[in-house]
Amino acid sequence: MSIEARAILTLVSNLAGGSATARATASDEVTDWTGSFTPQQANVLTSLLLWLASVESDPTALEAELHAAAELVENCSIDPTVINDVHLLNPETLPAPLHEYRDFLLSEVPSQ
């Protein structure tokens, strides 16, 4: 089962929304629907989540974004170039409890 385009667009809109609560809720929805995304949808969402996490200022939304990205990487066939966006996360500004997400994502980036 895949998610309809309209639902994906609503999800993307909520992820990029102005409110931290909306971003966290949308990230949680990604986690809930992980098994339903097409490979293309999963790649787009993973990229978006990593981009958002790289600039996120709200700790709850940041954790939700990283958790959702990790779930997608763990459960979907994400293109390695997408996972490489984990390098956008600055380890010096990332809260210590969230380093485990970054470390996991880094472990999934193929060696070059």
Residue pairs with C-beta under 8 A, 6 or more apart in sequence:
1 36
2 36
2 37
2 38
2 41
3 11
3 33
3 36
3 37
3 38
3 41
8 41
8 44
8 45
11 26
11 29
11 30
11 45
12 44
12 45
12 48
14 22
14 23
14 25
14 26
14 29
15 23
15 26
15 27
15 30
15 45
15 48
15 49
15 52
15 65
16 23
16 48
16 52
17 23
17 26
20 57
20 58
20 60
20 61
21 61
23 52
23 56
23 58
23 61
23 64
23 65
24 58
24 60
24 61
24 63
24 64
24 65
25 64
27 49
27 61
27 64
27 65
27 67
27 68
28 64
28 68
30 45
30 49
30 68
30 71
30 72
31 64
31 67
31 68
31 71
34 42
34 71
34 72
34 75
34 76
35 75
37 45
37 72
37 76
39 76
39 77
42 72
42 76
42 77
42 78
43 78
43 79
43 82
45 68
45 72
46 69
46 72
46 73
46 76
46 78
46 82
46 83
46 85
47 82
47 85
49 65
49 66
49 68
49 69
49 72
50 65
50 69
50 82
50 85
50 86
50 88
50 89
50 105
51 85
51 88
52 61
52 65
53 62
53 65
53 66
53 69
53 88
53 89
54 85
54 88
54 89
54 90
56 62
56 65
59 95
62 95
62 98
63 97
63 98
63 101
66 98
66 101
66 102
66 105
67 101
69 86
69 101
69 105
70 101
70 104
70 105
72 78
73 83
73 104
73 105
73 108
74 104
78 108
80 109
80 110
83 105
83 108
83 109
84 109
86 102
86 105
86 106
86 109
87 109
89 102
89 105
91 99
91 102
94 102
